[in-house]
Amino acid sequence: MAPLGDGADSAASPNLVVSFGEMLIDFVPDVAGLSLAESGGFVKAPGGAPANVACAISKLGGSSAFLGKFGDDEFGHMLVNILKQNGVNAEGCLFDQHARTALAFVTLKKNGEREFMFYRNPSADMLLTEAELNLDLIRRAKIFHYGSISLISEPCRGAHLAAMRAAKAAGILCSYDPNVRLPLWPSEEAARTGILSIWKEADFIKVSDDEVAFLTQGDATDEKNVLSLWFDSLKLLIVTDGDKGCRYFTKDFKGSVPGYKVNTIDTTGAQVLQRLRRHLHHPEGRHPGAAHRRRRAGAHRQGQLDAAAAAHHHHRAALVAPRRHPLNSYH
């Protein structure tokens, strides 16, 4: 289970984003609005929120790498090849000969919302160990991005925590998208506790309004509930509000961006968090007021990009994540 060498140049970039976690196969009904039992056929598509982020960063002209484990099977090799084809450095990827690549069946209801059925008991991504981590890759990153699914069970939880400690010790910015998937957790309380257990380690956090409601057990439209998730060292909190757009919060200012009206195809992979990071960590000018205005304008513009990206997506998010030019049409 040696790391893969893919010849990508991204790992040498000073702005490398390393994405950690799961990548899997989504099986999506070929006719929307049907239950799994009613569906006559399924289309396979690459999935997994951390992998979607890595692919989208590369498509937007950034440098990305993925760190995770796959089954030594047809699906696992297919997924790693997709990473490489999308310009993602795969030297942090491993194959496991004793476990399969994770699968998920995803139903699309008539309103475009998702329902999941997972097959991962255990899947290869759950078996990544601390000893298998490519710590050198993590330490070369500018940003280390992760979700919460890798926190559900050992040994992957231990590997996740070790990777995060290595990133923090190296002064790397940490980015967290909890990506709540309750069917994977033993209970709702276990999910809430596990997700919040690493909350204050992040520099950037993106949550949906549903996740705010779940984590706070309160009304996500009430700003007091949203701000209960804030902590002093956090740099940016983004709350996505579905078709209503998103809200953003920093220590010094806050704002919101309306959504874009489109026909919903699928909400999977709609939020492309990496755009927030690529634009927020710019060198500041000498004048504090000018720096503040740039940060505020940058955060608001990123909110626009996030809302536009949410509107401009497809069910094969890792393959067709929007590029810069299509986003220009939303100015």
N, C-alpha and C positions, 0 to 999 in steps of 0.2 A: 504494500500500500504506500509506495513512494509518491511524493508530490509530482504533479505533471509539469513538464517544461513545454511551454507553448510558443516561445519565441516572441511573445508580445513585448512591446517597448513600454507599456503603461507603468510597469513596476519601477522604472527609472524616473518617472515624472515627479517633480517636487510637489505636485498637487494631486497625488494619488488618493483615491477613495477606496478603501477596502471594505467590502460588504460581507458580513458573516451570517451564516444561518442555513436555511433550507432552500432547496430547489427541487421541484417535483413535476410530475405530469398531471395536468388538469384534463379530465375528460368532460367535455361540455356537450350537452344535447345539441343535435344539429337543427332542432326546431325549438325556438325560444318559447317560454311560457308553460312547458310541460314538466311534470314531476319525473323523477328518475324512472319510476315504474312505467310511466306512459311513453317515455322516449324510445323511439325506434332505432336510434343510432347516436353515436357520440364522435366528436372531433377531438383528437388529442392536441394539447397545446402546452408549451412550457409555462410553469408557474412558480410561485414562491416570491413573496414580497422582497426579500433582500436581493435575490437574483434579478428581479425586475429593475430595482434601483441601479444595480451594477450595469445592466445593459443600457438603460436609459441614459446614464451618465456618459457612457461611451458614444452613444448615438448623438448626444449633444456636443460632442467634441472634447469631452473631459477624459480623464484617465481613471480606470477602475480595475479592481481585481476582486475575485470572489474566493472566499474561504469556506469550504464545507465538504461533506462526504456524500458519496453516491454509491449505489449498488453496482457491482461489477456485472452489469447486465445491459441489454440493448438500450433500455431507457436511460440508464445512467450515462452511457457513452454518448447517446444522442444529446443529452442536456449539456454535457461538457463541450461537445462540438458546437452547440448553439452559442455558448458563452464565447468561445474562440471566434466564431464567425461574426459575432457582434463586437469584436475588439476588446473583450474582457480578458485580462490576464488570469490564467487558470492554474498558476503554479501552486496555489493553496488548496487545490482540489485533490481529493483522495477517493479511491475505490475500495469497497469492502466486499470480499468474496463470500461472506456469510450472511449478508442481509440485502434485501431488495431496495430499489429506489422507491421513494414514497409516491403514492397515487392519491388523487382526490377526484371524486365525481362532483361536479358543480352544476346545480340546477339554476336556470335563469327564469325567474318568475316574470309575469307579464309586465311588471313595472321595472324590470331590469335588475332587481336586487337578487342576491345570491343565497343559495343554501348549499352546505358542504357535507360530503360523506368521505371520510378519510380512510386510507388503508396504509397503516404504518405501525405495525405491532411486533417488533420495532422495525422501523426502516433505517437505512444506512445513516441518514443524517443525524439520527438520535444517538448513534454509537461513536461519534467523534470524541476522542479523548484529549486531555490536556497535553499528553506526550506527543500527539500527532500534530499539534498546532505549528504553523509556520510563523513563528514569532518574528523572524527577520522581515517577512512581508508586512506584518502589522506595524512594526516599528518604522518602516519606510513610508507609511501613510501620513497624509495630512488630516484625514478624517476617517474614523472607524465607525461604520454603520451597522446596526443590528436591530433585531426585533425581539419578541418575547417567546416565540415558539421553542426556541433553543433552550429555554429555561425550564421546560416542563419536566424533564427527567434526566437522570444520570445515565451515562457519563457526560452527555453533551452540556448539561448545566455547568458542571465543573470546568469544562473546556471554555464555555462562554465567559464565565467569571474570570478565568485566568487570562483570556484574550483581552478582556476589558481592563484588567489590572495592568497588563503589559502596555496597552495603549495609554492609559492614564499616566503611568510612570514615565513614558516617553514624551509626554506633553502633547499628545494627539487629541484633537477634538473628537468628542463622542456624540453620535447621532442615534436617536432612539425612535423607532416607529413600532409601538406595541403590537399593532395588527392583531387584535383580540380574536381568537378562534376558540370559543368556549367548548365545542365538542371535543377538543383535544386535551382539555384539562380535566382532572378528577372531579372538580366541582367549581362553582362560580367563586366561592370564597378562596379556593386554592389559586384560581386565576388572578383574582384581585391582589392577593398577597404576593404572588410570584412576580407579577408585573410591577408592582410598586416597590419590590425589594431592591431594585437597581435604579429606581426613578432618579435619585439625586446624583447619579454618576454622569448624567448626560449634559451636554452643552446645548444641544438642539433636540426638541421633542415635537413630533407631529402626532396628533390624535384626531379622531373623528368626533362628531357630536355624540354619536351613540357610545363611543368609548368614554367620553367625559361623563355621561350619565351612568355608565356601568362603574367606573372607578370611584366617582364621588357619591354615587347613589342619590343623586340630586338632578335638578333640571339643568340641562346643558345650555339652555338659553340664558340662564342666570349667570352673569359675569362673576358673581361671588363664588359660585361653584367652580367655574373655570380657573379662577385665580387661586383657589385652594390647592391646585396642582403646581403652582409656581413655587420656586425656591431661589434663594439669593444668588447662587452661582449659575443659574440657567441664563442662557443668552437669548434664546428665541423659543417661543411656544406658538405652534400653529394649530388651530382647530378648524378642520374642514366641516362644512355644513351642507354637504350634498349639493343639490341644485341651487342652494342659496349662496354658495361661494365659500369664503373662509374668513376667519378672524386671526389676527396675529398680535402677539404680545411680546414686548421687550421690557427691560428695566426702565427705560426712559420714555417709551411711547407705545401706543397700540393703534390698531386700525382694522378695517375690514374691506373686503373686495367682493363685489357681487358675482354670482355665477353666470354661466353662459348657457343660453337655451339651445339644446340639441336634442335629437332623438336618442334615448338611451339604448345602447347595445348591450353593455355589461359594465358593472362598476368594478370588476376585478382589475387591479393595477392602475386605478384611476389617479391616485395621488402620487406624483413623481417628486419625492422629497428632495432628491439631490439638487434640483434647481435652486432650492432655498439656500443650500450650503455653498454652491458655487459662486453665488453673488454676494453673500453676506460677509465673507472674510477677506475684505479688501484692505490694503494699507490705508490708514487714516491720514488726512492732511494735517498741517500744523495748527490750523485754527479749529478749536473744539466745536464752535458753532457750525462751521462748514462740514466737519466730520459727522456731526449729529444729523444735519439735513441730508447728507448722502446716505447715512444708514437708514433714515426714515423713508427716503425715496426708494432705496433699494429694497427694503422690506415690503413696501406697498407694491412695487413692481413685481416682486417675487410672488406676492399674493395673487396678482393678476395672472402670472404665468402658471401658478398652481391651479387656479380656477379654470384657466384655458386648457391646461393639460387634462384636468378631470373631465372636461367636455369633449376633448378630442382624443378618444381612445377606442380600443378594440379588445376583444377577449384574448388575443395573443399578445399580451402586454410586453413580454420580453422581446418579442420580435419586431413589434411595430411601435415602440415607444416614440412619441413625437420628437422631431428634430427642431432646430431653431427656426427654420424658415416657415413651417406651417404655423408656428405660434405667432409670427408677425401678423397674420391675418386677424388676430384678436386685438390689435392695438386700438 
